[in-house]
């Protein structure tokens, strides 16, 4: 949504971080594009564990920034606490199961002779 339109709450959080007007709008657009890029990278480079750890670090950073600059949003509906903890949990699951994901390299099937 940040790329298509800017939500008033997001703009408010940006202003609470010291950004206003046009600069807040541009930062939100950049954040939205970065989220899309991270999502695409996770789809393409799904085996890269560093990318998963980066995602966890970014979720913790985002939650910390909201807690420091806009604490009133921590108790709102669809709040960053529940969203970020769910994203961290999903990423942790991906980290745990990654070593067990099948690959062509670890395939156990053998080619049947005709």
N, C-alpha and C positions, 0 to 999 in steps of 0.2 A: 503493500500500500504506500510506502514512503516514496516510491518512484512515481506512482500515478497521482496521488494526492497527499497532502500533509494533514495529519489529524491535529486538532487543537491542543490535545494533551501533549503530543510530541513537541509541538512548538513551545508550549509552556515549559516543558522540561529543558528545552534548549535555552530558553530565556533565563531559567533558574541556574544554568551553567554559565551565564554571562554572554550568551549570543542573542542577537535580536534581529528582527526583520529579515532582510535579504540574506544575511550570513547564516541565520538559523535554517532558512529554507535550503540553502546550498549544502549545508552540513547534513541535513536530513536526507537530501538526495544522494549525497556521497555514501552515507550509511546504508541506505537502501540498495545502492549498486554494489557495495561491499558485501551485503548479505546475500545478494543474488550470486555474486562471484564465489563466495564461500560455499554456497549450496551446490553450484555447478562443480566446483573443485572436489567436493565430497562425493558427488556422483561419479566423477571421472577417475579420481585418485582414491577410491574407497579403501585401498590397502594401506595407504600412508597413515601410520599411527601418529606421526607428528601433527598432521592436520587435525586429527581427533583431539589431541592434547591442546592444540591451539584453540579449538572450539570451546573446550572446557575453560581455558584461561579467559577467552573473550566473554563467556557467559558470566564468569565470576567478576570480571572487570565491569561489565555492564550493570550487574546487580549492585556492585559497590558504588558505582557512580550515582545510580538512582537513590541508594540509601543515603549517600552524602549530600546530594544536591536537591533531591525531590522526595524526601521520605514520606510525604503524604500519599504517594502513589503505591507504596508498599502494601497498603490495605485495600486498595481499589479492586473492583471486579476485574478479572483477567489480569491480575497484578504480576509484576516482574518476578516476584519470588516463586510463585507456582510455575510460571512459564520457564524461567531459567533453571530451576531445579529439575523439571521434567526434561529439558534439553540436556542437562548434565547427566541425568540418569540414562537417557537414550545413548548418549555418547559413551558412557561407561560400559554399557552393554555391548556396544560395537567394539570397544577395546577388549572386552573379555572374550567375545566370540571370534574375533578376527583370526586368531591362530588356528581355529578349527574350521574355517570356511574352506570348502573344496576349491581347488584350482586345477588347471590342466596339468600342472607339474606334479600334483599329489593324487592324480586320478588312479583309481584301483582297477578300473575296467581294462580288459585286454581286448585287442582286436581279434575277432573270431576268424580263423582261417577258413576259406571256402572249400 
